[in-house]
Amino acid sequence: MDAILKPVAQRGDAADASLGRPTREQAEAAVRILLAWAGDNPEREGVLDTPKRVAKAYEEIFSGYFQDPAEHLQRTFEDVGGYDDIVLVRGIPFFSHCEHHMLPFIGEAHVAYYPTDGVVGLSKIARVVDIFAKRLQTQENLTAQIVDALDTNLAPRGIAVMLEAEHQCMTMRGVQKRGVSTITTQFTGVFRDDPNEQVRFMSLIRDTRRG
């Protein structure tokens, strides 16, 4: 169960895959140290199994390091009746963790593209968002990584991505401002070159919110 797993090499990965992965026992020992540093007793009944639970939770919430988004974008469908207009997947929920404080930021992603030779399964776009979100991130980098993966693997005529999220590093600590959202956008191709396409993208997102 403690076999060394190598992170998938992707732009923005902080870890050097050649260093290997610590064992589960080492991860659990680190959690016990943090519990003691926080002021609790790692041998107390209520937190005795916390290191095991944290290690198991981290396997899930940071699983994106061991997944390659390209695998989900390889298959496209060309039989779409000649459709060549915008494809928008909006309101994709995601959660990620700030790389500065390891606290969550939670929000929605809106992803659109103009297909070139075919379309990709709609669920695959949501999977790409999840793969990058399940890594330590900044929202800006997360936005850019989603765009880069779609551009590299689909070569569409244009991509538009918008993320809106609330960061717990602002809510739980520091300035402690609840309800503050951060919006990031990135455009390529026809979306970058034609402001009207950006307006159309934003209008489609607003339309679903009114509904």
Summary of the structure (lengths in Angstrom):
residues: 211
radius of gyration: 19.9
end to end distance: 47.3
largest distance: 64.6
contacts: 588
relative contact order: 0.13
helix: 45%
strand: 22%
